[in-house]
């Protein structure tokens, strides 16, 4: 694929999930990466950007228009945000690729951008649309705003799956879920999310437990934040680091204010190499997904777990994803019920036996080196 070009459209918080962006820039001669800040997070990146890569290096950055509205208006402004995405992707694609005289392929991991790619194909601007179906969002969410958003997304998802040229699923659970709505076809594959090359083992002792990812209730960070007094009473030496931004970030910061000398919020970090350097200092990584029916983590591929393991960091997780079973089988972490006492006990166990668990984490992480996993992504 070295002599070809790709248009990659995604949302900023997930641009390099599983080192996808890194693989694209390593694989294609020209990459047009449209990155949109649809969540408009306070501590996230505050702009939309088109970045053009040539031969693996940034050659140009174009700042795109970003719509920032007060929090009460964010839900009602979503249709306008979606329209701006279409207009800006079309405008800049036509502007740049007409000058180059080539027709790229289109790639996305989200249903709405995938539909933009299908529109570009109808206009004969791109040759092929690849849709990596990373997520499924159950529509039985308690909040009515989110029920509407998820119902609309499911409609986008169904259309994108039916009209994309190539489908990639991260696991068999996702594929079987979609087969219930009759989307079986020849052009599909199963490729899980990858991670960095496993770090070298270091026989160091850490007192830091960490979390990376979207800061929202379903990710389980509230189980830790709600029990800080109990945690620090039992473990006075432990510190906490949190990478990411999200809807609940301000709430978590306020709840942790009393312990600000022991808890560090990094906010959103784009650079995966910087994330790896921070994560590898931890003795455990949190992935305690909340076991509620509306949690999309039941169906996705947990990229944070793979980042933890690639840096030799054992996990604490629940049975929401398949990694609950795998962690027990391969001894790279502790699996707990969604209870505060279970979390505190698991932290103590990993803290005391971190060297043993670290070795098991690194051993298992070799399965997820992204350069090996993604070889069959484009065909």
Helices and strands as residue ranges (DSSP letters): E 5-11, G 12-14, G 17-19, H 20-27, E 30-36, E 48-54, E 57-64, G 71-73, H 78-100, E 105-108, H 111-122, E 129-133, H 144-163, E 166-169, H 172-179, E 188-190, E 208-212, G 217-219, H 221-225, H 228-234, E 239-243, H 249-255, G 257-259, E 263-267, H 272-279, E 284-287, G 296-298, H 303-310, E 315-317, H 323-330, E 333-335, H 340-352, H 354-365, G 366-368, H 370-373, G 374-376
